[in-house]
């Protein structure tokens, strides 16, 4: 174990010396800040920047521009389609409202016709009932007149019989029919 530790220490010491020797050969500073390498660094910076600029302008920017143009076209198409659909919807709503107005007018017309028909039928039925009632009334008046005439005709005979009965009870005598008729006619007239 001591042997391995000794070898490890020697290796670490050798590496430290090598790093120290390298630092002394470079001047001991950060290589990008070394003024002796500025020209080559600027050359490679310009070359890399030029290549990236060319690559962006020839490959990346056209692709992005194409994508943006495609999206803009799609948005314009979608907006046109939306305007068309809105116009169709507005036309459908206008047609629906027109049909609804026509249906309401038709319903009102049908209702008015039905009301007029029912009114006409009710009026005809009323006139028929009134005519029937007038006929029945005239028949009833005719029967009443017949009954009254018959009753009036019978009143004379009933009055004569009643008078004869009253006279016979009051006076105790009899009276002739001609005398009773003459007395009744005198009282009527």
Secondary structure, DSSP 8 states (H G I E B T S, - for coil): -HHHHHHHHHHHHHHHHHHHHHHHHHTSS-GGG-GGGHHHHHHHHHHHHHHHHHHIIIIIHHHHHHHHHHHHHHHHHHHHHHHHHHHHHHHHHHHHHHHHHHHHHHHHHHHHHHHHHHHHHHHHHHHHHHHHHHHHHHHHHHHHHHHHHHHHHHHHHHHHHHHHHHHHHHTSS---HHHHHHHHHHHH-
